[in-house]
Amino acid sequence: MQDNEPQTDWYLIRTKTGKERWVRDQLANVVPEVFLPLLKAKIPRWGRMVASIVPLFPCYVFARFDLQRQYFDVKYMAGVRAIVSAGNDPLAVPAAIVSEIRRRGVDDVIEIPDKPFDTGQRVVVVDGPFRGFEAIFQRYFSGAERVAILLSAVESGGLRVVLSASAVAKDS
C-alpha cells in the first residue's frame, strides 16, 4: 500500500532580525503549519519595566512542511535567512519538542511567573529535612525552580543550602 500523503516534518527557520511575525504570516500561506512561540516578558522601555510579547526564540520560527516539495519556497522566501541545517542537510525538529513548547503556553504565548523571593529576604523552609528553619534567601538556580538559602540557625553565620523553590516560603 502506497502512502500518497506528503511527508511533513517540523523545521526551524532562521529569519532576519525582527521579521519573525512577518515570516510566520507569509509561511502560513505556503506551508501546512507554522509556529512562532512567544514570551510575555517585562522589558525596559522609557526607564521602566513594561509587559511586552516578544519571540521566545528571536530570529526563529518553526514550520511543518514537505521538504522535497517546498524547500525552495521556504528557503528563498523574503525575510528568511536559512533553514537550520547540519551542513547542507536541513534538520528535522522532533514533533515532541514543538508539542512541549506549545503545551507550556496559552495561544502560543508563554508566561514566566515573577520570582517570589528577593535577595536578602527572610524565608522559612516549609518542606524537607530543614522544615521549620528560618533562612535568608540568596539566589535562584535553574530559573525559579531551585533556590540557594543561608540557614540562620547555624552559629557560623549561616549554612548555604540549595533546595526546591517549593520548599521555601516568605517568613511572616
N, C-alpha and C positions, 0 to 999 in steps of 0.2 A: 504494500500500500504506500503510495507516494503522498507526501505531505505538500500541498500546494501553498500553504501559508508561508509567507516570507519569514526568515529568521530575524527576530529583532532582539537586540541586546541593549543594555544601557552603556553609554559612553560619556566621558567627561569632556566638555567642550571648553576650551580656553578662549575667553573673549578679550576684546580691547578694554582698557580701563574705563569703568563707568558705563559699559554697554551691556551689562548682564540682562537687564529688563528688556531692552530693545531686541537683543539676540533671542531671548526667550519668546517674545511676541512673534518675531519673524520665523523662528523654528516651528512654532505651533501651527503655522500654515503649511509646513513641509513634511514634518515627521509625526508619527503616531502619538508621542508623548514627550513633554518637556517638563523639567522640574528645576525650579530655582529656589533652593531653601533660603529663607530669610531669617534674620535675627532682630528681635526687638531689643535695642540696647540704648543705654544712655551715653550720649556723645557730647563733647563740649561744643557749645555754639554761643557766640557773643558773650563769653565769660561765664556761662552757666551750663549745667548739665541738663540736656533735654532728651526726651524719649524719641527715638527715631527707628525706622525699619530699614535695615541695610542687608546686603547679601551676606549669608553665613560664610560663604567661601568667595571672597572678592575675585572677580575675573573668571569665574567658573559657573557653568550651567550643565546639568545632567540632561541627556537626550536619549530616548529609546528609538532606535531605527534600524532598518536593514542596511548593514554596512555595504553590501555588494551593490545595492540599487541606489543608495542615497549618499554615498561617501562624498562625491564631488559637490552635491547640493549643499551639504553641511560645511565641508572644509572651506569652500570658497565663498560662503555667504558673507556679506558685508558685516563687519563687527566681530567676526570670528578670526582668531589668530591661529588656532590649531585644534585638532582632536588629540587629546593626551595619548601619547604612544610610547612604546618601547622600541627605539629605533624607528623603523618605518611602519611598524605594526600597531594600529590603534588597540588600546587596552580596554576590554570589556569590563565594566564595573558590575560586580555581583549584585543581583536584584535585591538580595537581603540587606545590603548596605543602604540602598535607596529607600527600601521599606522601613528600615530602622530610623533613618533621619526623618522620614515623613511621620512616623509614629510619635516622635518626640515633639511635634509641632501641631498647631491648630491652623488650618488653612495655609499650610506651608510656612508658617511663622513660628519660630522657636523663641521662647522667652526664658531667659535665665533669671531665676529669682534673685533678689538682692540678698547679699550675705548678712545674716542677722547679728554678727558679732564684730566689734571694733577692737583693734589692738589696744591692750591695756585694760579692757573691760573686765569686771569681776563676773565670774561664771561659777556654776556649780555642776559637778558631774552627777548625772541622773541615771546612769546605767553602767554596768560592768564592775570590775573589781575596785575601782576608785569611787564608787557610788557614795554620795554624801560629802565628798571632799570639795572644799572651795578652791578656786584656782583663778589665775589671771590669764585671759585669752592672749595668745601670742600671734598666731597667723594661720591661714588656710593652706592646705595641701590639696592637690587634685581638684581644683575648682572649689566647691563648697562642701565636698564630701568628707574630707578628713581635716582635723584641726590639731594644732600644737598648743598646749596649755602649760602653764607653770603651776604646779600644785603648791598652795601656800602652806600646807600643813607640815612641810619638811623644813627642819631647822636651818639648813644651809642656804636659805634664800629661795628655795623652790626647785622642784624636780621637773624637768621638761618631759612631757608625755604626749604621744600622738594617739588620738582617738577618732572614732567616727564622729562626725558633727552631730549626729542624732543623740549621742551620749552626753551632750553638754547643753545646759540651758542658762539663760540670764539669771544672775543672782538677784533676788528681790530685796 
